[in-house]
Amino acid sequence: MNKIDPKKKHVEEDEFFFDEEEYDDLELLERLESLREDMEDLGVKTLAEVVQRINELHAALDQK
């Protein structure tokens, strides 16, 4: 009988097993890639631009 290391999460991606740290890295990579896509879609390149757009939208909504 094969024993599975309890410290490893079973992730079925191309039939590989990733340890918890690798899984966390893959999850972070996915989040960052999504963030990059969202920023490209919104036409912003920096965090400062994101913050500026947020502030502008808050101000516009407060005026309504």
PyMOL Python script that loads the backbone (N, CA, C, O; Angstrom):
from pymol import cmd

cmd.read_pdbstr("""\
ATOM      1  N   MET A   1       0.846  -1.184   0.000  1.00  0.00           N
ATOM      2  CA  MET A   1       0.000   0.000   0.000  1.00  0.00           C
ATOM      3  C   MET A   1       0.887   1.240   0.000  1.00  0.00           C
ATOM      4  O   MET A   1       1.797   1.359   0.820  1.00  0.00           O
ATOM      5  N   ASN A   2       0.621   2.149  -0.908  1.00  0.00           N
ATOM      6  CA  ASN A   2       1.386   3.390  -0.981  1.00  0.00           C
ATOM      7  C   ASN A   2       0.869   4.383   0.037  1.00  0.00           C
ATOM      8  O   ASN A   2      -0.338   4.571   0.184  1.00  0.00           O
ATOM      9  N   LYS A   3       1.790   5.013   0.733  1.00  0.00           N
ATOM     10  CA  LYS A   3       1.408   6.052   1.678  1.00  0.00           C
ATOM     11  C   LYS A   3       1.674   7.399   1.043  1.00  0.00           C
ATOM     12  O   LYS A   3       2.691   7.586   0.376  1.00  0.00           O
ATOM     13  N   ILE A   4       0.768   8.336   1.246  1.00  0.00           N
ATOM     14  CA  ILE A   4       0.908   9.693   0.726  1.00  0.00           C
ATOM     15  C   ILE A   4       1.376  10.580   1.869  1.00  0.00           C
ATOM     16  O   ILE A   4       0.819  10.554   2.966  1.00  0.00           O
ATOM     17  N   ASP A   5       2.397  11.354   1.591  1.00  0.00           N
ATOM     18  CA  ASP A   5       2.930  12.280   2.581  1.00  0.00           C
ATOM     19  C   ASP A   5       1.842  13.270   2.965  1.00  0.00           C
ATOM     20  O   ASP A   5       1.327  13.965   2.088  1.00  0.00           O
ATOM     21  N   PRO A   6       1.465  13.366   4.248  1.00  0.00           N
ATOM     22  CA  PRO A   6       0.398  14.293   4.658  1.00  0.00           C
ATOM     23  C   PRO A   6       0.758  15.752   4.461  1.00  0.00           C
ATOM     24  O   PRO A   6      -0.123  16.612   4.460  1.00  0.00           O
ATOM     25  N   LYS A   7       2.048  16.047   4.294  1.00  0.00           N
ATOM     26  CA  LYS A   7       2.466  17.429   4.082  1.00  0.00           C
ATOM     27  C   LYS A   7       2.291  17.844   2.631  1.00  0.00           C
ATOM     28  O   LYS A   7       2.475  19.015   2.299  1.00  0.00           O
ATOM     29  N   LYS A   8       1.946  16.924   1.782  1.00  0.00           N
ATOM     30  CA  LYS A   8       1.779  17.229   0.366  1.00  0.00           C
ATOM     31  C   LYS A   8       0.300  17.306   0.035  1.00  0.00           C
ATOM     32  O   LYS A   8      -0.501  16.484   0.481  1.00  0.00           O
ATOM     33  N   LYS A   9      -0.043  18.309  -0.757  1.00  0.00           N
ATOM     34  CA  LYS A   9      -1.407  18.429  -1.243  1.00  0.00           C
ATOM     35  C   LYS A   9      -1.462  17.737  -2.592  1.00  0.00           C
ATOM     36  O   LYS A   9      -0.556  17.883  -3.413  1.00  0.00           O
ATOM     37  N   HIS A  10      -2.501  17.002  -2.810  1.00  0.00           N
ATOM     38  CA  HIS A  10      -2.665  16.339  -4.099  1.00  0.00           C
ATOM     39  C   HIS A  10      -3.244  17.338  -5.087  1.00  0.00           C
ATOM     40  O   HIS A  10      -4.370  17.811  -4.930  1.00  0.00           O
ATOM     41  N   VAL A  11      -2.468  17.645  -6.090  1.00  0.00           N
ATOM     42  CA  VAL A  11      -2.916  18.575  -7.117  1.00  0.00           C
ATOM     43  C   VAL A  11      -2.814  17.849  -8.438  1.00  0.00           C
ATOM     44  O   VAL A  11      -1.722  17.504  -8.889  1.00  0.00           O
ATOM     45  N   GLU A  12      -3.966  17.620  -9.058  1.00  0.00           N
ATOM     46  CA  GLU A  12      -3.950  16.918 -10.330  1.00  0.00           C
ATOM     47  C   GLU A  12      -3.722  17.902 -11.454  1.00  0.00           C
ATOM     48  O   GLU A  12      -4.672  18.421 -12.040  1.00  0.00           O
ATOM     49  N   GLU A  13      -2.479  18.153 -11.751  1.00  0.00           N
ATOM     50  CA  GLU A  13      -2.113  18.999 -12.867  1.00  0.00           C
ATOM     51  C   GLU A  13      -1.012  18.260 -13.586  1.00  0.00           C
ATOM     52  O   GLU A  13       0.125  18.201 -13.116  1.00  0.00           O
ATOM     53  N   ASP A  14      -1.350  17.703 -14.714  1.00  0.00           N
ATOM     54  CA  ASP A  14      -0.416  16.871 -15.472  1.00  0.00           C
ATOM     55  C   ASP A  14       0.077  15.700 -14.620  1.00  0.00           C
ATOM     56  O   ASP A  14       1.207  15.239 -14.786  1.00  0.00           O
ATOM     57  N   GLU A  15      -0.776  15.222 -13.708  1.00  0.00           N
ATOM     58  CA  GLU A  15      -0.494  14.061 -12.865  1.00  0.00           C
ATOM     59  C   GLU A  15       0.754  14.218 -12.005  1.00  0.00           C
ATOM     60  O   GLU A  15       1.434  13.231 -11.726  1.00  0.00           O
ATOM     61  N   PHE A  16       1.067  15.444 -11.580  1.00  0.00           N
ATOM     62  CA  PHE A  16       2.196  15.701 -10.697  1.00  0.00           C
ATOM     63  C   PHE A  16       1.679  15.954  -9.288  1.00  0.00           C
ATOM     64  O   PHE A  16       0.542  16.383  -9.097  1.00  0.00           O
ATOM     65  N   PHE A  17       2.513  15.689  -8.330  1.00  0.00           N
ATOM     66  CA  PHE A  17       2.214  16.043  -6.950  1.00  0.00           C
ATOM     67  C   PHE A  17       3.089  17.229  -6.585  1.00  0.00           C
ATOM     68  O   PHE A  17       4.294  17.221  -6.836  1.00  0.00           O
ATOM     69  N   PHE A  18       2.482  18.249  -5.991  1.00  0.00           N
ATOM     70  CA  PHE A  18       3.217  19.428  -5.568  1.00  0.00           C
ATOM     71  C   PHE A  18       3.181  19.490  -4.049  1.00  0.00           C
ATOM     72  O   PHE A  18       2.152  19.213  -3.431  1.00  0.00           O
ATOM     73  N   ASP A  19       4.306  19.855  -3.454  1.00  0.00           N
ATOM     74  CA  ASP A  19       4.261  20.050  -2.012  1.00  0.00           C
ATOM     75  C   ASP A  19       3.552  21.373  -1.734  1.00  0.00           C
ATOM     76  O   ASP A  19       3.257  22.133  -2.656  1.00  0.00           O
ATOM     77  N   GLU A  20       3.287  21.635  -0.484  1.00  0.00           N
ATOM     78  CA  GLU A  20       2.484  22.804  -0.115  1.00  0.00           C
ATOM     79  C   GLU A  20       3.109  24.115  -0.599  1.00  0.00           C
ATOM     80  O   GLU A  20       2.398  25.006  -1.062  1.00  0.00           O
ATOM     81  N   GLU A  21       4.426  24.234  -0.496  1.00  0.00           N
ATOM     82  CA  GLU A  21       5.101  25.459  -0.931  1.00  0.00           C
ATOM     83  C   GLU A  21       4.984  25.633  -2.450  1.00  0.00           C
ATOM     84  O   GLU A  21       4.747  26.739  -2.935  1.00  0.00           O
ATOM     85  N   GLU A  22       5.148  24.549  -3.185  1.00  0.00           N
ATOM     86  CA  GLU A  22       5.008  24.626  -4.646  1.00  0.00           C
ATOM     87  C   GLU A  22       3.577  24.976  -5.033  1.00  0.00           C
ATOM     88  O   GLU A  22       3.349  25.749  -5.963  1.00  0.00           O
ATOM     89  N   TYR A  23       2.626  24.408  -4.323  1.00  0.00           N
ATOM     90  CA  TYR A  23       1.219  24.712  -4.576  1.00  0.00           C
ATOM     91  C   TYR A  23       0.950  26.189  -4.319  1.00  0.00           C
ATOM     92  O   TYR A  23       0.269  26.846  -5.106  1.00  0.00           O
ATOM     93  N   ASP A  24       1.487  26.710  -3.218  1.00  0.00           N
ATOM     94  CA  ASP A  24       1.314  28.131  -2.898  1.00  0.00           C
ATOM     95  C   ASP A  24       1.940  29.013  -3.975  1.00  0.00           C
ATOM     96  O   ASP A  24       1.376  30.042  -4.346  1.00  0.00           O
ATOM     97  N   ASP A  25       3.106  28.609  -4.474  1.00  0.00           N
ATOM     98  CA  ASP A  25       3.763  29.363  -5.544  1.00  0.00           C
ATOM     99  C   ASP A  25       2.932  29.349  -6.824  1.00  0.00           C
ATOM    100  O   ASP A  25       2.816  30.370  -7.502  1.00  0.00           O
ATOM    101  N   LEU A  26       2.358  28.204  -7.152  1.00  0.00           N
ATOM    102  CA  LEU A  26       1.514  28.105  -8.341  1.00  0.00           C
ATOM    103  C   LEU A  26       0.269  28.979  -8.201  1.00  0.00           C
ATOM    104  O   LEU A  26      -0.155  29.632  -9.154  1.00  0.00           O
ATOM    105  N   GLU A  27      -0.305  28.981  -7.006  1.00  0.00           N
ATOM    106  CA  GLU A  27      -1.485  29.806  -6.751  1.00  0.00           C
ATOM    107  C   GLU A  27      -1.138  31.293  -6.858  1.00  0.00           C
ATOM    108  O   GLU A  27      -1.907  32.065  -7.430  1.00  0.00           O
ATOM    109  N   LEU A  28       0.007  31.697  -6.315  1.00  0.00           N
ATOM    110  CA  LEU A  28       0.452  33.082  -6.404  1.00  0.00           C
ATOM    111  C   LEU A  28       0.703  33.462  -7.859  1.00  0.00           C
ATOM    112  O   LEU A  28       0.323  34.551  -8.291  1.00  0.00           O
ATOM    113  N   LEU A  29       1.337  32.578  -8.612  1.00  0.00           N
ATOM    114  CA  LEU A  29       1.593  32.827 -10.027  1.00  0.00           C
ATOM    115  C   LEU A  29       0.284  33.061 -10.779  1.00  0.00           C
ATOM    116  O   LEU A  29       0.188  33.977 -11.597  1.00  0.00           O
ATOM    117  N   GLU A  30      -0.709  32.241 -10.503  1.00  0.00           N
ATOM    118  CA  GLU A  30      -2.013  32.409 -11.152  1.00  0.00           C
ATOM    119  C   GLU A  30      -2.644  33.756 -10.802  1.00  0.00           C
ATOM    120  O   GLU A  30      -3.196  34.430 -11.671  1.00  0.00           O
ATOM    121  N   ARG A  31      -2.563  34.143  -9.534  1.00  0.00           N
ATOM    122  CA  ARG A  31      -3.129  35.433  -9.113  1.00  0.00           C
ATOM    123  C   ARG A  31      -2.418  36.598  -9.784  1.00  0.00           C
ATOM    124  O   ARG A  31      -3.061  37.544 -10.239  1.00  0.00           O
ATOM    125  N   LEU A  32      -1.087  36.531  -9.845  1.00  0.00           N
ATOM    126  CA  LEU A  32      -0.315  37.614 -10.454  1.00  0.00           C
ATOM    127  C   LEU A  32      -0.576  37.713 -11.957  1.00  0.00           C
ATOM    128  O   LEU A  32      -0.660  38.812 -12.505  1.00  0.00           O
ATOM    129  N   GLU A  33      -0.703  36.566 -12.620  1.00  0.00           N
ATOM    130  CA  GLU A  33      -1.008  36.596 -14.046  1.00  0.00           C
ATOM    131  C   GLU A  33      -2.389  37.190 -14.292  1.00  0.00           C
ATOM    132  O   GLU A  33      -2.578  37.933 -15.255  1.00  0.00           O
ATOM    133  N   SER A  34      -3.354  36.873 -13.436  1.00  0.00           N
ATOM    134  CA  SER A  34      -4.692  37.453 -13.546  1.00  0.00           C
ATOM    135  C   SER A  34      -4.650  38.956 -13.322  1.00  0.00           C
ATOM    136  O   SER A  34      -5.313  39.717 -14.027  1.00  0.00           O
ATOM    137  N   LEU A  35      -3.870  39.376 -12.340  1.00  0.00           N
ATOM    138  CA  LEU A  35      -3.718  40.799 -12.055  1.00  0.00           C
ATOM    139  C   LEU A  35      -3.127  41.530 -13.257  1.00  0.00           C
ATOM    140  O   LEU A  35      -3.592  42.605 -13.634  1.00  0.00           O
ATOM    141  N   ARG A  36      -2.098  40.935 -13.849  1.00  0.00           N
ATOM    142  CA  ARG A  36      -1.485  41.536 -15.033  1.00  0.00           C
ATOM    143  C   ARG A  36      -2.506  41.685 -16.160  1.00  0.00           C
ATOM    144  O   ARG A  36      -2.570  42.732 -16.805  1.00  0.00           O
ATOM    145  N   GLU A  37      -3.299  40.649 -16.396  1.00  0.00           N
ATOM    146  CA  GLU A  37      -4.321  40.705 -17.439  1.00  0.00           C
ATOM    147  C   GLU A  37      -5.348  41.797 -17.144  1.00  0.00           C
ATOM    148  O   GLU A  37      -5.740  42.541 -18.043  1.00  0.00           O
ATOM    149  N   ASP A  38      -5.780  41.893 -15.891  1.00  0.00           N
ATOM    150  CA  ASP A  38      -6.752  42.920 -15.509  1.00  0.00           C
ATOM    151  C   ASP A  38      -6.174  44.314 -15.714  1.00  0.00           C
ATOM    152  O   ASP A  38      -6.861  45.205 -16.215  1.00  0.00           O
ATOM    153  N   MET A  39      -4.912  44.507 -15.329  1.00  0.00           N
ATOM    154  CA  MET A  39      -4.274  45.819 -15.506  1.00  0.00           C
ATOM    155  C   MET A  39      -4.173  46.171 -16.985  1.00  0.00           C
ATOM    156  O   MET A  39      -4.412  47.315 -17.371  1.00  0.00           O
ATOM    157  N   GLU A  40      -3.821  45.193 -17.810  1.00  0.00           N
ATOM    158  CA  GLU A  40      -3.750  45.439 -19.254  1.00  0.00           C
ATOM    159  C   GLU A  40      -5.127  45.809 -19.795  1.00  0.00           C
ATOM    160  O   GLU A  40      -5.257  46.737 -20.595  1.00  0.00           O
ATOM    161  N   ASP A  41      -6.156  45.083 -19.357  1.00  0.00           N
ATOM    162  CA  ASP A  41      -7.530  45.364 -19.797  1.00  0.00           C
ATOM    163  C   ASP A  41      -7.973  46.766 -19.398  1.00  0.00           C
ATOM    164  O   ASP A  41      -8.693  47.431 -20.142  1.00  0.00           O
ATOM    165  N   LEU A  42      -7.537  47.214 -18.213  1.00  0.00           N
ATOM    166  CA  LEU A  42      -7.930  48.526 -17.704  1.00  0.00           C
ATOM    167  C   LEU A  42      -7.030  49.649 -18.212  1.00  0.00           C
ATOM    168  O   LEU A  42      -7.322  50.827 -18.007  1.00  0.00           O
ATOM    169  N   GLY A  43      -5.952  49.285 -18.865  1.00  0.00           N
ATOM    170  CA  GLY A  43      -5.048  50.295 -19.409  1.00  0.00           C
ATOM    171  C   GLY A  43      -4.181  50.974 -18.368  1.00  0.00           C
ATOM    172  O   GLY A  43      -3.801  52.133 -18.534  1.00  0.00           O
ATOM    173  N   VAL A  44      -3.863  50.259 -17.293  1.00  0.00           N
ATOM    174  CA  VAL A  44      -2.973  50.810 -16.273  1.00  0.00           C
ATOM    175  C   VAL A  44      -1.694  49.989 -16.246  1.00  0.00           C
ATOM    176  O   VAL A  44      -1.697  48.788 -16.516  1.00  0.00           O
ATOM    177  N   LYS A  45      -0.590  50.674 -15.911  1.00  0.00           N
ATOM    178  CA  LYS A  45       0.709  49.999 -15.913  1.00  0.00           C
ATOM    179  C   LYS A  45       1.360  49.929 -14.547  1.00  0.00           C
ATOM    180  O   LYS A  45       2.245  49.104 -14.322  1.00  0.00           O
ATOM    181  N   THR A  46       0.930  50.790 -13.629  1.00  0.00           N
ATOM    182  CA  THR A  46       1.565  50.813 -12.311  1.00  0.00           C
ATOM    183  C   THR A  46       0.505  50.792 -11.215  1.00  0.00           C
ATOM    184  O   THR A  46      -0.669  51.077 -11.452  1.00  0.00           O
ATOM    185  N   LEU A  47       0.947  50.452 -10.026  1.00  0.00           N
ATOM    186  CA  LEU A  47       0.050  50.484  -8.873  1.00  0.00           C
ATOM    187  C   LEU A  47      -0.408  51.909  -8.607  1.00  0.00           C
ATOM    188  O   LEU A  47      -1.546  52.134  -8.196  1.00  0.00           O
ATOM    189  N   ALA A  48       0.474  52.868  -8.841  1.00  0.00           N
ATOM    190  CA  ALA A  48       0.109  54.275  -8.645  1.00  0.00           C
ATOM    191  C   ALA A  48      -1.064  54.657  -9.557  1.00  0.00           C
ATOM    192  O   ALA A  48      -1.957  55.393  -9.137  1.00  0.00           O
ATOM    193  N   GLU A  49      -1.067  54.165 -10.793  1.00  0.00           N
ATOM    194  CA  GLU A  49      -2.183  54.439 -11.697  1.00  0.00           C
ATOM    195  C   GLU A  49      -3.469  53.798 -11.188  1.00  0.00           C
ATOM    196  O   GLU A  49      -4.544  54.386 -11.301  1.00  0.00           O
ATOM    197  N   VAL A  50      -3.363  52.602 -10.632  1.00  0.00           N
ATOM    198  CA  VAL A  50      -4.538  51.923 -10.077  1.00  0.00           C
ATOM    199  C   VAL A  50      -5.107  52.752  -8.930  1.00  0.00           C
ATOM    200  O   VAL A  50      -6.313  52.991  -8.871  1.00  0.00           O
ATOM    201  N   VAL A  51      -4.239  53.188  -8.021  1.00  0.00           N
ATOM    202  CA  VAL A  51      -4.674  53.992  -6.873  1.00  0.00           C
ATOM    203  C   VAL A  51      -5.308  55.293  -7.355  1.00  0.00           C
ATOM    204  O   VAL A  51      -6.336  55.714  -6.823  1.00  0.00           O
ATOM    205  N   GLN A  52      -4.712  55.926  -8.345  1.00  0.00           N
ATOM    206  CA  GLN A  52      -5.264  57.169  -8.883  1.00  0.00           C
ATOM    207  C   GLN A  52      -6.654  56.941  -9.471  1.00  0.00           C
ATOM    208  O   GLN A  52      -7.564  57.735  -9.233  1.00  0.00           O
ATOM    209  N   ARG A  53      -6.821  55.873 -10.228  1.00  0.00           N
ATOM    210  CA  ARG A  53      -8.126  55.574 -10.831  1.00  0.00           C
ATOM    211  C   ARG A  53      -9.177  55.295  -9.753  1.00  0.00           C
ATOM    212  O   ARG A  53     -10.329  55.710  -9.878  1.00  0.00           O
ATOM    213  N   ILE A  54      -8.772  54.595  -8.703  1.00  0.00           N
ATOM    214  CA  ILE A  54      -9.685  54.319  -7.593  1.00  0.00           C
ATOM    215  C   ILE A  54     -10.134  55.628  -6.947  1.00  0.00           C
ATOM    216  O   ILE A  54     -11.323  55.842  -6.713  1.00  0.00           O
ATOM    217  N   ASN A  55      -9.172  56.494  -6.665  1.00  0.00           N
ATOM    218  CA  ASN A  55      -9.493  57.782  -6.038  1.00  0.00           C
ATOM    219  C   ASN A  55     -10.408  58.619  -6.921  1.00  0.00           C
ATOM    220  O   ASN A  55     -11.339  59.256  -6.429  1.00  0.00           O
ATOM    221  N   GLU A  56     -10.142  58.617  -8.228  1.00  0.00           N
ATOM    222  CA  GLU A  56     -10.987  59.371  -9.160  1.00  0.00           C
ATOM    223  C   GLU A  56     -12.409  58.825  -9.178  1.00  0.00           C
ATOM    224  O   GLU A  56     -13.373  59.590  -9.198  1.00  0.00           O
ATOM    225  N   LEU A  57     -12.538  57.517  -9.171  1.00  0.00           N
ATOM    226  CA  LEU A  57     -13.873  56.915  -9.172  1.00  0.00           C
ATOM    227  C   LEU A  57     -14.615  57.185  -7.864  1.00  0.00           C
ATOM    228  O   LEU A  57     -15.818  57.444  -7.870  1.00  0.00           O
ATOM    229  N   HIS A  58     -13.891  57.122  -6.738  1.00  0.00           N
ATOM    230  CA  HIS A  58     -14.519  57.462  -5.453  1.00  0.00           C
ATOM    231  C   HIS A  58     -15.021  58.901  -5.478  1.00  0.00           C
ATOM    232  O   HIS A  58     -16.144  59.175  -5.053  1.00  0.00           O
ATOM    233  N   ALA A  59     -14.207  59.809  -5.967  1.00  0.00           N
ATOM    234  CA  ALA A  59     -14.585  61.224  -6.023  1.00  0.00           C
ATOM    235  C   ALA A  59     -15.794  61.422  -6.922  1.00  0.00           C
ATOM    236  O   ALA A  59     -16.708  62.172  -6.582  1.00  0.00           O
ATOM    237  N   ALA A  60     -15.801  60.753  -8.066  1.00  0.00           N
ATOM    238  CA  ALA A  60     -16.929  60.882  -9.000  1.00  0.00           C
ATOM    239  C   ALA A  60     -18.199  60.325  -8.382  1.00  0.00           C
ATOM    240  O   ALA A  60     -19.271  60.907  -8.549  1.00  0.00           O
ATOM    241  N   LEU A  61     -18.102  59.224  -7.683  1.00  0.00           N
ATOM    242  CA  LEU A  61     -19.291  58.631  -7.049  1.00  0.00           C
ATOM    243  C   LEU A  61     -19.774  59.487  -5.879  1.00  0.00           C
ATOM    244  O   LEU A  61     -20.977  59.591  -5.641  1.00  0.00           O
ATOM    245  N   ASP A  62     -18.843  60.099  -5.150  1.00  0.00           N
ATOM    246  CA  ASP A  62     -19.218  60.964  -4.030  1.00  0.00           C
ATOM    247  C   ASP A  62     -19.976  62.209  -4.517  1.00  0.00           C
ATOM    248  O   ASP A  62     -20.814  62.746  -3.792  1.00  0.00           O
ATOM    249  N   GLN A  63     -19.686  62.663  -5.730  1.00  0.00           N
ATOM    250  CA  GLN A  63     -20.350  63.833  -6.283  1.00  0.00           C
ATOM    251  C   GLN A  63     -21.769  63.550  -6.736  1.00  0.00           C
ATOM    252  O   GLN A  63     -22.565  64.477  -6.886  1.00  0.00           O
ATOM    253  N   LYS A  64     -22.093  62.314  -6.951  1.00  0.00           N
ATOM    254  CA  LYS A  64     -23.437  61.950  -7.438  1.00  0.00           C
ATOM    255  C   LYS A  64     -24.449  61.950  -6.332  1.00  0.00           C
ATOM    256  O   LYS A  64     -25.623  61.667  -6.571  1.00  0.00           O
TER     257      LYS A  64
END
""", "prot")
cmd.dss("prot")
cmd.show_as("cartoon", "prot")
cmd.util.cbc("prot")
cmd.orient("prot")
